[in-house]
Amino acid sequence: MIDLSKEKLELDYPCNWTYKLVVKEQINIKTTVKEVVLKREHSIVESKTSKKGKFKSYTLELLVHNEDDRKTLFEVLGQHDNIKMVL
């Protein structure tokens, strides 16, 4: 079995990166994302709604400049009070 934790992702930066965000249904995702990415160009598209309608998932795509930028965005998005999960 391959241990993926020991594998390093090799990307050519800058590149477009996609994050999947899960938020409560009533959250304004556009405002929430702008608080994190500020004036960076991005796209946000609704993906799915949970069976009971409590949560929605969105696909966020934006240009990341390097590995640190990509990881920092992941962490900051995950720490935002309105965002329940980042994938």
C-alpha contacts under 8 A as a table, 3 or more apart, distances in Angstrom:
res1	aa1	res2	aa2	distance
3	D	6	K	5.89
3	D	7	E	7.22
4	L	7	E	5.05
5	S	8	K	7.88
11	L	15	C	7.75
12	D	15	C	6.59
13	Y	64	V	7.18
13	Y	65	H	5.69
13	Y	66	N	5.47
13	Y	67	E	7.90
14	P	63	L	6.62
14	P	64	V	5.60
14	P	65	H	4.31
14	P	66	N	6.09
15	C	63	L	5.48
15	C	64	V	5.66
15	C	65	H	6.78
16	N	61	E	6.58
16	N	62	L	5.37
16	N	63	L	4.31
16	N	64	V	6.08
17	W	61	E	5.58
17	W	62	L	5.66
17	W	63	L	6.11
17	W	64	V	6.38
17	W	70	R	7.70
18	T	59	T	6.62
18	T	60	L	5.56
18	T	61	E	4.43
18	T	62	L	6.78
19	Y	59	T	5.89
19	Y	60	L	5.12
19	Y	61	E	6.42
19	Y	74	F	7.67
19	Y	86	V	6.62
19	Y	87	L	5.84
20	K	57	S	6.75
20	K	58	Y	5.73
20	K	59	T	4.72
20	K	60	L	6.21
20	K	86	V	5.64
20	K	87	L	4.95
21	L	57	S	5.41
21	L	58	Y	5.15
21	L	59	T	6.34
21	L	60	L	7.19
21	L	83	I	6.78
21	L	84	K	7.63
21	L	85	M	5.88
21	L	86	V	4.78
21	L	87	L	6.57
22	V	55	F	6.69
22	V	56	K	5.74
22	V	57	S	4.35
22	V	58	Y	6.50
22	V	83	I	6.10
22	V	84	K	5.56
22	V	85	M	5.07
22	V	86	V	6.49
23	V	27	I	6.60
23	V	29	I	7.75
23	V	55	F	5.58
23	V	56	K	5.58
23	V	57	S	6.38
23	V	82	N	6.30
23	V	83	I	4.90
23	V	84	K	5.29
23	V	85	M	7.15
24	K	27	I	5.72
24	K	54	K	5.80
24	K	55	F	4.38
24	K	56	K	6.22
24	K	82	N	7.37
24	K	83	I	7.63
24	K	84	K	7.39
25	E	49	T	7.95
25	E	53	G	6.72
25	E	54	K	5.21
25	E	55	F	4.67
25	E	56	K	5.47
27	I	32	T	7.86
27	I	82	N	6.74
28	N	31	T	5.67
28	N	32	T	6.35
29	I	32	T	4.97
29	I	33	V	6.01
30	K	33	V	5.32
30	K	34	K	6.17
30	K	44	I	7.49
31	T	34	K	5.18
31	T	35	E	6.35
32	T	35	E	5.32
32	T	36	V	6.96
32	T	82	N	6.92
33	V	36	V	5.30
33	V	37	V	6.11
33	V	38	L	7.81
33	V	77	L	7.85
34	K	37	V	5.19
34	K	38	L	4.87
34	K	39	K	7.11
35	E	38	L	5.57
36	V	73	L	7.76
36	V	76	V	6.95
36	V	77	L	6.65
37	V	40	R	5.60
37	V	73	L	7.84
40	R	62	L	7.70
41	E	62	L	6.48
41	E	63	L	7.63
42	H	60	L	7.01
42	H	61	E	5.64
42	H	62	L	4.57
42	H	63	L	7.48
43	S	59	T	7.93
43	S	60	L	5.75
43	S	61	E	5.31
43	S	62	L	6.66
44	I	58	Y	6.49
44	I	59	T	5.58
44	I	60	L	4.56
44	I	61	E	6.57
45	V	58	Y	5.43
45	V	59	T	5.21
45	V	60	L	6.69
46	E	56	K	7.42
46	E	57	S	6.16
46	E	58	Y	4.31
46	E	59	T	6.37
47	S	56	K	7.35
47	S	57	S	5.31
47	S	58	Y	4.93
47	S	59	T	6.41
48	K	56	K	5.68
48	K	57	S	5.25
48	K	58	Y	7.17
49	T	53	G	5.78
49	T	54	K	7.63
49	T	55	F	5.84
49	T	56	K	4.34
49	T	57	S	6.38
50	S	53	G	4.94
50	S	54	K	6.25
50	S	55	F	5.32
50	S	56	K	6.18
51	K	54	K	7.89
52	K	55	F	7.96
53	G	56	K	7.38
64	V	67	E	7.76
64	V	69	D	5.99
64	V	70	R	5.61
65	H	69	D	6.04
65	H	70	R	7.39
66	N	69	D	5.27
66	N	70	R	6.33
67	E	70	R	5.07
67	E	71	K	6.15
68	D	71	K	5.18
68	D	72	T	5.87
69	D	72	T	5.16
69	D	73	L	6.13
70	R	73	L	5.38
70	R	74	F	6.39
71	K	74	F	5.03
71	K	75	E	6.27
72	T	75	E	5.09
72	T	76	V	6.06
73	L	76	V	5.14
73	L	77	L	5.90
74	F	77	L	5.33
74	F	78	G	6.13
74	F	86	V	6.97
75	E	78	G	5.07
75	E	79	Q	6.20
76	V	79	Q	5.11
76	V	80	H	6.41
77	L	80	H	5.41
77	L	83	I	6.87
77	L	86	V	6.96
78	G	83	I	6.29
78	G	84	K	7.15
78	G	85	M	6.13
78	G	86	V	5.68
79	Q	83	I	7.43
80	H	83	I	5.52
81	D	84	K	7.41
83	I	86	V	7.43
